[in-house]
């Protein structure tokens, strides 16, 4: 019996970004897991995927004792180098002896553009039960800058329930202007265990000059049949600076009216075409 979890992250080659992940085995604030962490190492099984095809799988890639950090980059995972144009998914399955179910552990991502890094911490995810269907997702990304020298990319890293599934799935994409106007709709299709990378600037056909002021839009998405880690990359192509954020559940943005949110979230496309939500 072992606790299990998984941490997934994408490359973002289209934006010229290099990626490095620091997987950590550190004490949690509650302290509930410390006894198990002191008695057993956290074992990392590592795989790399491209569009549903497994390019590498190494069970027992590393063992992390309490306080240890494992850095993943192209030096020890060559598939993270810029040797192709397709985006890749890294899936780290972690396990810890001493119990059963999910265990929390935050890991750090670092993406670098033109020598300038941006960092992000987020928690590993539960491993879905084999008999439980994967639920669709609803994304609300309200901090998307486009135009001028700024490009924003939204990366959907997708993993199948058991890490092996490769059936196609679809995600409906909607981009809204500052006034709520629907600027773009589309359907994204990708196999599980892969990366869907959306270039928002290209989707909107923006060709502003580099000195124009960027504009703010909102990206919404729904659907899918996989586990998702969704990252938003903002790149200033003039200065080389970049920024990164991890999407949150829509309830973080809506403190009230959650019944309405649940009722309307999966039909927002129809509501928008009818003139917007009331």
Secondary structure, DSSP 8 states (H G I E B T S, - for coil): -EEEEEEEEE--GGGT-EEEEEEE----TT-TTHHHHHHS-EEEEEEEEETTEEEEEEEEEEEE-TT-EEEESTTT-GGGSSSSSS--EEEEEEEEESS-EE---EEEEEEEETTEEEEEEEE-B----TTS----EEEEEEEEEEBTTEEEEEEEEEE-TTS----EEEEEEEEE-TTS-EEEEEEEEEESSEEEEEEHHHHTT----TTS--EEEEEEEEE-SSEEEEEEEEEETTT--EEEEE---GGGT-SS-HHHHHHHGGGHHHHHHTT---
